[in-house]
Amino acid sequence: MAKYLTDEERVAIVKDNCKRVLWDVAEATVKSGRSEGDVRLMAVTKTVEPLLINAAFECGIDLMGENRVQEYLGKRDELNLQGVERHLIGHLQKNKVRTIVGEVDMIESIDSLELAKEVSKRSVAKGLDTKVLLEVNIGGEESKFGFDPSEVGEKLAEISELPGIAVQGLMTIPPASDNEVEIRENFAKMNKLYVDIASKIFNNINILSMGMSADYTQAILEGSTLVRVGSKLFGNRIYR
Ligand SMILES: *Cc1c(COP(=O)(O)O)cnc(C)c1O
């Protein structure tokens, strides 16, 4: 958002965006054959200042996602987090696990068995259970983190046996694409994997986190239960 806007104006824009996206999400949810409220909207808050994040909370969003441990810990004292669930959604390095365990409600970006074991170990040491999602590299891209679709069932079975860690579902960031058909196909493929795993391997999962600003409607129509939206709420990110 441009600098010449006042804080009040910027807050008003974010609240407007939130209302619109909440409405879109509800509409797509009903269209997908589910009940309004069955799909959650996450505000993705990386690079966003607390003033605007709090505006999103005031407008009724009760879930936030941050990518980096340090950024989250650095700004959370300025956030009005009562009633807000906090997820870590960015790639997590093993040496940061100790710092983040117990500080968020869920880690969505478990992308290796080693990372899961570290989360397990640090959670046991703190006497708690950490809720997690397993990240799936649905497009098999070299540049992306996540389990290969062919191995995720087996790894989930193994991870679900670890103490101090509770697997709640799957998360994905599909390949970037402008092709509507391709976008829908990747979401459908991911949903099929999720449904297969839930029915055959581990029926305690109930979260499928997929869909971002450009494609959350399609993701919901293909079965997403949680969409992660940043720029459509807060405007384009400015990385400093
Ligand atoms: C940044 C980010 C998002 C949100 O991206 P937008 O396109 O701005 O909605 C969602 N998920 C993850 C993992 C992200 O890093």
Ligand as a Chemical Component Dictionary entry (heavy atoms), coordinates in Angstrom:
data_LIG
# 
_chem_comp.id                   LIG 
_chem_comp.type                 NON-POLYMER 
_chem_comp.pdbx_formal_charge   0 
_chem_comp.three_letter_code    LIG 
# 
loop_
_chem_comp_atom.comp_id 
_chem_comp_atom.atom_id 
_chem_comp_atom.alt_atom_id 
_chem_comp_atom.type_symbol 
_chem_comp_atom.charge 
_chem_comp_atom.model_Cartn_x 
_chem_comp_atom.model_Cartn_y 
_chem_comp_atom.model_Cartn_z 
_chem_comp_atom.pdbx_ordinal 
LIG C1 C1 C 0 3.332  -16.053 1.810  1  
LIG C2 C2 C 0 2.617  -17.336 1.951  2  
LIG C3 C3 C 0 1.239  -17.438 1.721  3  
LIG C4 C4 C 0 0.355  -16.283 1.270  4  
LIG O1 O1 O 0 0.686  -15.840 -0.008 5  
LIG P1 P1 P 0 -0.278 -14.789 -0.783 6  
LIG O2 O2 O 0 -0.098 -15.154 -2.200 7  
LIG O3 O3 O 0 0.224  -13.449 -0.453 8  
LIG O4 O4 O 0 -1.640 -15.019 -0.307 9  
LIG C5 C5 C 0 0.634  -18.672 1.940  10 
LIG N1 N1 N 0 1.334  -19.745 2.343  11 
LIG C6 C6 C 0 2.663  -19.692 2.555  12 
LIG C7 C7 C 0 3.387  -20.916 3.016  13 
LIG C8 C8 C 0 3.343  -18.484 2.362  14 
LIG O5 O5 O 0 4.668  -18.447 2.560  15 
# 
loop_
_chem_comp_bond.comp_id 
_chem_comp_bond.atom_id_1 
_chem_comp_bond.atom_id_2 
_chem_comp_bond.value_order 
_chem_comp_bond.pdbx_ordinal 
LIG C1 C2 SING 1  
LIG C2 C3 SING 2  
LIG C2 C8 DOUB 3  
LIG C3 C4 SING 4  
LIG C3 C5 DOUB 5  
LIG C4 O1 SING 6  
LIG O1 P1 SING 7  
LIG P1 O2 DOUB 8  
LIG P1 O3 SING 9  
LIG P1 O4 SING 10 
LIG C5 N1 SING 11 
LIG N1 C6 DOUB 12 
LIG C6 C7 SING 13 
LIG C6 C8 SING 14 
LIG C8 O5 SING 15 
# 
